[in-house]
Amino acid sequence: MSNGADSTDSGTPERAPRRLRADARRNLDALLDAAKTVFGTTGVDAPAKEIADLAGVGVGTLYRHFPLRSDLVTAVFRHEVDACADAAPALTAANRPADALAKWLHRYTEFLAAKPALAPALHSGDPAFDALPGYFMRRFGPTLESLLDAAAASGEIRADVGPKELLYAVAHLCLPVTGEGIEHNQRMVALLVDGLRYGGSRETP
């Protein structure tokens, strides 16, 4: 699998994704989950066969979906961003606004914990990845803004914090600390959420 730039990433508007058959969608989802796992253990340059074997598909299926290694890394990143952003509506429906916000930020820390596996590729300077920071903000910005607005409107959190600064604040809190894992990150983020609650217009039990 080549590491070359994805020629489709030209700055033109993104096309709507092609609808896949159910079996093709299952194969694609399995490949993305397998790639995420393998990248986390072996790195982004892991052999294609290792990824395909874990997904339970042939190497040809992997290449058919992702001709370039940059295609696969990009797809894994977007898949994880989408899964995190798409968790918000269910959390909103099942929880009080501030609790929905806290649970989503917990989910966001899980996304950040997986991101370092992709870092060697994302920070390689390959132009295939130039659009990903914008994609990150387009998905997470409105998602977090909606959660913050609801929690602030209910009086459960302070109203002077924006989505961009909170995304960056959580990312800084989740920087690696020697000897600590994701549980440490989530505790730090929980303390940050407690700080957001301080200054809300009403107390929450």
C-alpha positions as CSV (number, residue, x, y, z in Angstrom):
1,M,0.0,0.0,0.0
2,S,1.5,3.3,-1.1
3,N,2.0,6.2,1.2
4,G,1.5,8.8,-1.6
5,A,-0.9,11.7,-1.5
6,D,-4.5,11.1,-2.2
7,S,-5.1,12.8,-5.6
8,T,-8.8,13.3,-4.7
9,D,-8.0,15.8,-1.9
10,S,-7.8,18.9,-4.1
11,G,-9.7,21.4,-2.0
12,T,-12.9,20.9,-4.1
13,P,-16.2,20.4,-2.3
14,E,-16.6,17.0,-0.8
15,R,-18.9,14.7,-2.8
16,A,-21.7,12.8,-1.0
17,P,-20.5,9.3,-0.1
18,R,-21.5,6.5,-2.4
19,R,-24.2,4.3,-0.9
20,L,-22.8,0.8,-0.3
21,R,-24.4,-2.5,-0.2
22,A,-24.9,-4.0,3.3
23,D,-22.1,-6.5,2.9
24,A,-19.8,-3.9,1.5
25,R,-20.6,-1.5,4.4
26,R,-19.9,-4.3,6.9
27,N,-16.5,-5.0,5.2
28,L,-15.7,-1.2,5.3
29,D,-16.6,-0.9,8.9
30,A,-14.6,-4.0,9.8
31,L,-11.6,-2.6,8.0
32,L,-11.8,0.8,9.7
33,D,-12.1,-0.9,13.2
34,A,-9.3,-3.3,12.4
35,A,-7.1,-0.5,11.1
36,K,-7.7,1.6,14.2
37,T,-6.7,-1.4,16.4
38,V,-3.6,-2.3,14.3
39,F,-2.4,1.3,14.1
40,G,-2.6,1.5,17.9
41,T,-0.4,-1.6,18.3
42,T,1.8,-1.8,15.3
43,G,1.7,1.8,13.9
44,V,0.4,3.4,10.7
45,D,2.9,1.6,8.6
46,A,1.5,-1.8,9.6
47,P,1.3,-4.5,6.9
48,A,-1.9,-4.4,4.9
49,K,-2.3,-8.2,5.5
50,E,-2.4,-7.7,9.3
51,I,-5.2,-5.2,8.9
52,A,-7.1,-7.3,6.4
53,D,-6.7,-10.5,8.5
54,L,-8.1,-8.8,11.6
55,A,-11.0,-7.5,9.6
56,G,-11.7,-10.9,8.2
57,V,-11.4,-9.9,4.6
58,G,-8.9,-10.3,1.8
59,V,-6.1,-7.9,1.1
60,G,-7.7,-7.1,-2.2
61,T,-10.8,-5.8,-0.4
62,L,-8.6,-3.5,1.6
63,Y,-6.9,-2.1,-1.5
64,R,-10.2,-1.8,-3.3
65,H,-11.5,0.5,-0.6
66,F,-8.2,2.2,0.2
67,P,-5.7,2.2,-2.7
68,L,-3.3,4.4,-0.8
69,R,-2.2,4.3,2.9
70,S,-3.2,7.9,3.2
71,D,-6.8,6.9,2.1
72,L,-7.0,4.5,5.0
73,V,-5.5,6.8,7.6
74,T,-7.9,9.6,6.5
75,A,-10.9,7.2,6.6
76,V,-10.0,6.0,10.1
77,F,-9.6,9.6,11.4
78,R,-12.9,10.6,9.9
79,H,-14.7,7.5,11.1
80,E,-13.6,8.2,14.7
81,V,-14.5,11.9,14.4
82,D,-18.0,10.9,13.1
83,A,-18.6,8.3,15.8
84,C,-17.7,10.8,18.5
85,A,-19.8,13.6,17.0
86,D,-22.7,11.4,16.3
87,A,-22.9,10.2,20.0
88,A,-24.2,13.7,21.1
89,P,-27.9,13.4,20.1
90,A,-28.4,10.2,22.1
91,L,-26.6,11.6,25.1
92,T,-28.7,14.8,24.9
93,A,-32.0,12.8,24.7
94,A,-31.1,10.6,27.8
95,N,-29.5,13.1,30.2
96,R,-29.8,16.6,31.7
97,P,-27.9,19.1,29.6
98,A,-24.8,19.4,31.8
99,D,-24.6,15.6,32.2
100,A,-24.9,15.2,28.4
101,L,-22.0,17.6,28.0
102,A,-19.9,15.8,30.6
103,K,-20.6,12.4,29.0
104,W,-19.8,13.7,25.5
105,L,-16.5,15.2,26.8
106,H,-15.7,11.8,28.3
107,R,-16.3,10.3,24.9
108,Y,-14.1,13.0,23.3
109,T,-11.2,12.0,25.6
110,E,-11.5,8.4,24.3
111,F,-11.2,9.9,20.7
112,L,-8.1,11.8,21.8
113,A,-6.6,8.7,23.4
114,A,-6.7,6.9,20.1
115,K,-5.4,9.8,18.0
116,P,-1.7,9.4,18.8
117,A,-1.6,6.2,16.8
118,L,-2.3,8.3,13.7
119,A,0.0,11.1,14.6
120,P,3.1,9.9,12.6
121,A,1.0,10.1,9.5
122,L,-1.1,13.2,10.3
123,H,2.0,15.2,11.1
124,S,4.1,13.9,8.2
125,G,3.5,16.9,6.0
126,D,1.6,14.7,3.4
127,P,-0.9,17.1,1.7
128,A,-3.4,14.2,1.7
129,F,-4.1,15.1,5.4
130,D,-4.4,18.9,4.9
131,A,-8.2,18.9,5.1
132,L,-8.5,16.9,8.3
133,P,-8.1,19.7,10.9
134,G,-11.0,21.5,9.1
135,Y,-13.1,18.3,9.2
136,F,-12.4,17.9,12.9
137,M,-13.7,21.4,13.6
138,R,-16.7,21.2,11.2
139,R,-17.9,18.1,13.0
140,F,-16.9,18.9,16.6
141,G,-17.5,22.6,16.7
142,P,-21.3,22.6,16.1
143,T,-21.7,19.4,18.2
144,L,-20.1,20.9,21.3
145,E,-21.7,24.3,20.7
146,S,-25.1,22.6,20.9
147,L,-24.2,20.8,24.1
148,L,-22.8,24.0,25.7
149,D,-25.8,26.1,24.6
150,A,-28.3,23.7,26.1
151,A,-26.4,23.4,29.4
152,A,-25.9,27.2,29.7
153,A,-29.6,27.8,28.8
154,S,-30.6,25.4,31.6
155,G,-28.4,27.4,34.1
156,E,-26.3,24.3,34.8
157,I,-23.0,25.7,33.5
158,R,-21.4,29.1,33.0
159,A,-22.3,30.7,29.6
160,D,-18.9,32.3,28.7
161,V,-17.1,29.3,27.3
162,G,-17.0,28.5,23.5
163,P,-16.7,25.2,21.8
164,K,-13.3,25.9,20.2
165,E,-11.6,26.9,23.5
166,L,-13.1,23.9,25.3
167,L,-12.0,21.5,22.6
168,Y,-8.5,22.8,22.9
169,A,-8.6,22.9,26.7
170,V,-9.6,19.2,26.8
171,A,-6.9,18.3,24.3
172,H,-4.2,20.0,26.4
173,L,-5.5,18.2,29.5
174,C,-5.2,14.9,27.6
175,L,-1.5,15.3,26.6
176,P,0.4,12.2,27.6
177,V,1.6,12.1,31.2
178,T,4.3,9.5,32.1
179,G,2.8,6.6,34.0
180,E,-0.8,7.7,33.5
181,G,-3.5,6.5,31.1
182,I,-6.9,7.5,29.9
183,E,-8.4,7.3,33.4
184,H,-6.1,10.2,34.4
185,N,-7.3,12.2,31.4
186,Q,-10.9,11.6,32.2
187,R,-10.4,12.6,35.8
188,M,-8.8,15.9,34.7
189,V,-11.7,16.5,32.3
190,A,-14.2,15.8,35.0
191,L,-12.5,18.5,37.1
192,L,-12.8,20.9,34.2
193,V,-16.5,20.1,33.9
194,D,-16.9,20.9,37.6
195,G,-15.3,24.2,36.9
196,L,-17.9,24.9,34.1
197,R,-20.7,24.1,36.5
198,Y,-19.3,26.7,38.9
199,G,-20.8,30.0,37.8
200,G,-24.0,28.5,36.4
201,S,-27.2,30.4,37.2
202,R,-28.6,27.6,39.3
203,E,-27.3,24.8,41.4
204,T,-27.6,21.2,40.2
205,P,-28.3,18.4,42.7
